[in-house]
Amino acid sequence: MHRPIHGRGALFDGEPPGLVPRLVGLRPYEHLAAGVDHPRDLPLLVLAGGRGLGKSAVLAELWDAYTERTRKGETRKRTPVALIDCEDEQFAEPPHEESPESWSPVWQALLVTAEQLTEPVKAAGQLTFPRLTAGLVAVRASDWSGRTDSERIRRELVRILLLNERGSRFSMAGRWAAKVAAKVIAAASGQGPFVAATVEATLEALSEGVTGRREQRPSTWYRTYPNAGGNAKRGLLLLSGNFRAGGTSREHAERWLVRALLADLAEAYTGLGSHLTRLGRPLVLLDNVRSGPGPGLLDAVLRDRAEGVADQVVFIATVRGTDLPALRDAVRRELPSVARATEWEPGSSPSSRALLVPLVPLSPDDTLHIVGAVCDDIDVPPQLPHAIHRLTGGNPLGIVLVATAAKQHPHRAASLGGLLTARITVTEDQEEGRPAYGELLDRLVPADRLDELTVLAAAHDHDSAVALATAQLPDDFGSSGVRSLRVRLAEEGLPAEPGHFVGDPFVRALLLLRLHHRNADHAKWREVHETLIRHYTDEGQDGDGEPARARYRLHHELALGDTAGAVAHLRDTFHTLDTRTWLDTLRFLASAPYFHAHDAEGRDFADQDDRRAAIALGRTDADQRPPDGVDALFHLRIRRLLHAVWQVADPLVLPDPKVCDRLRFELLQLSDLRPAGGALLFTASQTWPRDARAGRPLRTPGEDELDDRDGEA
């Protein structure tokens, strides 16, 4: 039974068929044909998006959708499928201390891909790769020259030759490959040049008839290699030489190796009777194509297709972000729009042969279903799914891991901050749990920049980030490091948002939580916010931006628990600022992080109670002495309102219903004090509590949402 992939029906649906079944020609989870889109020219499908949006999960589910288990528990494909992660260590460097001239990530990826494609397929013959076998051997032969470790050479050679052996229950797997390997090594140990001897012995073995007529085709196919002069052996030697030369010559050779793989697949699907036994096109899944062999594989497939070298292989790749140079002219479609038709037409450039579909965040309903599935046997607060969706923004990984924390620590389910700091185990072999926020950050941000991002998450723009870098990061980071990191975030697919160095609210909340817990006494937390407070009070700064600078300064004072300045600012500007600007300021100030209670100097209380609710509900009014010369009732009302918004807008807590009601009441009272902006304040009093309860971020109502037309623009 397959697990559901929420929010991705446009890709997976079986009836009517979604995008992938229409490309493959085979329904998922069944051995039933589906009508195919693009019978002649296929798009290379690229699923794009930031970390945690489920790109790898989609590929894993596609693997399962076209793989079944027999009664004996063995796996058997419904159609040939291969899945590789281009970030896997096996593609980072050669497996041995061999010369890099005879190995590349693309070479390794082709070997691994072909190995998976040779695995048994239901009701169809086994695939073999004679052309690719000859090309891979020719490239590696130069590294074997002069080596005395014949056993290692034999192992490597047999592994490649197994791509061309048909397995059966009547023969021992590897018998033919071992026999050919022995002949190749014997021939190569003679007096002639090693590479030439290896190539000649390989071609001879592939043409001996010990395999089949189709496997003899390398003897003719490589005759067409540029400058081969109709000689297959010369073609393979030129391929090997170009590969060793590196640079564009290697790229040319790698394209021919990719073309060899596709030519072998094409022959398997065009032979006599193949249409009767093979349902579905072969499927190659490439995860994280920005790394390792990914760019080379994309370039080879797209360029050949643009030059008229057609194939019928379904390539589905994933990429972080959408700015990969190889995808510059890709046809872009939204996920819902491809559920029934792609309307894809390629242009003249190679990259137009790609169809780029961004994976979107999940909906609140999807979040509800996922939380229910993960926490199926425990009771959780009914507000929890809405709060998880608000915190994560619909990030599938975030939803699953926060729900996992709730399942493992149900007594903490009333606080998302408590869940994120709880230790969880995510794999069966994990000996000791880690804080949930640490598990998430490992998957959502670049590991090599986690410490820098933890500090810079508190910044708002380039200047404030540089101020933090100067005070809190190594001397060699500086302004250039800030710019480089911002480019890196864009490449990773993290969205930009005005007013925040780290644009994604979920990632930013996790980084700030890590900053807060970096030291037991929260010293780094205080240092970072104090640095920004000084930055926004620097007398040497341009005075033209003083109102905005004041907002930022007060935001960071709130993060340290000092509320006096924010209350005074909101109180004193209520009658002078444009109402919309005043509400925006209130929302921004109240977005200051608050992980648990602090005293007036920013120190932790002994308990972990959230004091904002008590203040918002007026329980501390009697202990307050408003400043001299101000309206005491108005001052306390602003103080209650600030703490109410601060509590209900906090993504790390469940909104308190009583505080939501108080928020509504305070805004209603203020609407009577500001006739010109009364409609806007009144509408906010209705929408903000409703949005908070539903797990939606607060926003200032638009002009078309006002309940009355006497408000200001």
Buried (B, 14 or more C-beta within 10 A) or exposed (E): EEEBBBBBBBBBBBEEBBBBBBBBBBBBBBBBEBEBBBEEBBBBBBBBBBBBBBBBBBBBBBBBBBBBEEEEEEEBBBBBBBBBBBBBEBBEEBEEEBEEBBBBBBBBBBBBBBBBBBBBBBEBBBBBBBBBBBBBBBBBBBBBBEEEEBEEBBEBBBBBBBBBBBBEEEEEEBEBBBBBBBBBBEBBEEEEBBBBBBBBBBBBBBBBEEBEEEBBBBBEBBBEBEEBEEBBBBBBBBBBBBBBEEEEBBBBBBBBBBBBBBBBBBBBBEBEEEEEEBBBBBBBBBBBBBBBBBBBBBBBBBBBBBEEBEBBBBBBBBBBBBBBEBBEBBBBBEBEEBBBEBEBEBEEBBBBBBBBBBBBBBEBEBBBBBBEEBBEEEEBBEBBBBBBBBBBBBBBBBBBBBBBBBBBBBEBBBBBBBBBBBBBBBEEEEEEBBBBBBBBBEBBBBEEBBEBBBBBBBBBEEBBBBBBBBBBBEEEBEEEBBEEBBEBBBBBBBBEEEEBBBBBBBBBBBBBBBBBBBEEEBEBBBBBBBBBBEBBEEEEEEEEEEEBBBBBBBBBBBBBBBBEBBBBBBBEBBEEBBBBEBBBBBBBBBBBBBBBBBEEEBEBEEEEEBBBBBBBBBEBBEEEEBEEEEEEEBBBBBBBBBBBBBBBBBBBBBBBEEBBEBBBBBBBBBBEEBEEBBBBBBBBBBBBBEBBBEBBEBBBBEEEBBBEEEBBE
